[in-house]
């Protein structure tokens, strides 16, 4: 499954639309049911309208009715590992909880880290405490 997830992230990276930064990013998310959804980053000249690959992959999965995720893989056209930006970390936390993030460099070397290590104090309103408990409980399973 790991190889399929990496391959999906690399394919998504090839489809990146990044004429402004030339940073081509691809992401793929694995659902609990074994499905893979992917996306490349899509830039816009009004940079705030850019969609990161990580959010694109999750939104793609959610739009297809998926709600439970195991791991999100992210790769870029760089030698270094790339990790999700702050906005992506918040979206990942809210939609997927403390899942693992597999960062993949251009050489297909991987480093995996849980979202909680990347984003130890997520934004949440008081009403979201129940959601936090749910995600943490799900992580322990």
Secondary structure, DSSP 8 states (H G I E B T S, - for coil): -HHHHHHHHHHHHHT-B-TTT---EEEEEEETTS-EEEEE-B--SSGGG-B-HHHHHHHHHHHTT---EEEEEEEESSSS-----HHHHHHHHHHH-S-EEEEE-TT--EEEEEHHHH-SS----GGGHHHHHHHHHHHH-
